[in-house]
Amino acid sequence: MPKRILSGVRPTNKLHLGNLLGALENWKKLESAESYFMIADWHALTTEYESKIKIKETVIEVVIDFLAAGLDPNTSTIFLQSLVPEHAELALLLSIITPLSWLERNPTYKDQIKEQKGKELATHGFLGYPVLQAADILLYKANAVPVGEDQLPHLELAREIARRFNHLYRKNVFVEAEALLTKVPKLPGVDGRKMSKSYGNTIDLSDSPEEVDKKVMRMVTDPARKRREDLGHPDVCPVYYFHTIFNQKNHETVAQECRQAKRGCVECKQEMASYLVRFTKPIYERRKELERGRSKIREMLVEGSKKARSVACLTLAEAKEAVGIA
């Protein structure tokens, strides 16, 4: 078990099932370590600076999602990036020593520009996103960061920046965090593509049981199965993938009956919806309770940010002393 971890999410929208299974469920298993979970609102601005999203309001929604999913603010430090200005100051300091070529070679940079068409992302802020991310990690001297494989290049860049700083100024100012690879199921959205807010295909943690049921019934299934009597191919069916996660005891029977055309897609969705609603309903109900105390949520976030800042300011002071500035 790592001693100290850091991870975070960008508050561009409420969280969905993909966020829950890909991040929050793994974070809960790590709360026995000293854990820092960040709402990365400055990171959100790097891609949403032109949008009309009210990030301040979305931040509270994301915190509610955190708590409804089971994160404990008494065990972990949940904080807001912009309430800890040391993130921005260290990012500036690190940007001074980070070669431009390191940022340009980042494989996710061009991929993101292609994926998020219609947005002007050829900006200093977006190119420097990994430097800010490095500052996030290095400020807390996290020795492990829970990541999926797609985030490994970002973490390796943070390690390189830490190594360069330590070489230029003083050894052991920053810790080179290790990757804590997490199992991240590639949960499909209702249209069969990767679940993503940008595709509008998500099942949100804030969805009511009725909304979850409706979304499941809209899900695409095996594209080659046109009629009830056609033999199915569960391995290419998004609904069956949900069965493997939320109906683990019976999913093999579901697959067999699908292949033999003993069950239709509608009844398969109905059964899936019943399991999924059973899973999401407690989160939805906890969320409704938490929504009644939004002012307390903000207070909790401010307190968590103060706690995070007490650590961050010490690290920044150490870094500035090593560089030779006040």
C-alpha positions, 0 to 999 in steps of 0.5 A: 500500500502506498504511503501518500497518493494524489488523484483528481477529476476535472469538473466539466460535468457531473460524474457518470458510471465510467468515472465511478468504476474507473476512478472513485471505486479504486480511490475508496480502496486506497483511503487507508493511505494518506489520500489527496483527491482534487477537483481540478478546476484550473485543468478544466479551464484549459479546454473549457475557457470558451464554454459557458459552463459555470465551473464553480457550480459544477465543482459542488456537483462533483463533490456531491458525486464524490461523497455519494459514491462513498469517499470519506472527507474524514479519511481523505483530503478532498480539495479544490485546486484553485483554492491552493494557489501553490499549484499555479506558482509551482507550475510556473516554476516548473514551466521555466525548466521544462523543455518545449520538446517534452511537451510537444512529444506528449502523445495525448496532446495532438490526440486531444486536439483532434478529439475535441474538434471545434475548440481552439486548443493551440494555447499555452495553457493546454500545451502546458497542461502536463506541467500543471499536472506535474505540479499537482503531484509534486506539491504533495510528494505523492509516492504513487498516483492511481492512473489508467494506462492512457495517463502513463505518459503524463505521469512519466513527464512529471517524473522527468520534470522532478528529476530535472529539478532535483538535478539542477538545484537540489537532490530529493526536493521532489519525489518521483511518484510511481504509477499505481495502475488501476483496472479501468473497465472501458464502459460503453455509453448508451450509443456503444461508444466510450461513455463520455459527456462529450458524446452525450451518452452517459449514465450519470450518478445523479440519474434517477432510477427511472432515468437509468431504466430509460437510458438502458432501454435506449442502449444499442445491442448486437448490430447484426441481430435484426430479429428475435430469432437471430443468433446473438453475439454477446461479445460485441453487445454493450448491454452484455458488457454491462451484464458482466459487471453488474450481473456477474453471477448470471452473465454466462447464462445471459450470453448462452441464451443470447447465442441460442436466441433464447432471449431477445434484446428487449428482455436482456435490457430489462434484466440489465436495467433491474441490476443497474438500478439496484446498483445506482439507487443507493448512490442516487438516494445519498446524493439527494440527501447531500444536495440539501446541504450545499453550503456544508459541502462548500465548507467541507471543500474549503476545509479540505483545501486548507489542509491540502495547502498546509502541505503544499506551501511547505513543498513550494517553500522548499522548491523556491529556496532550492532555486534561490528565490524568496 
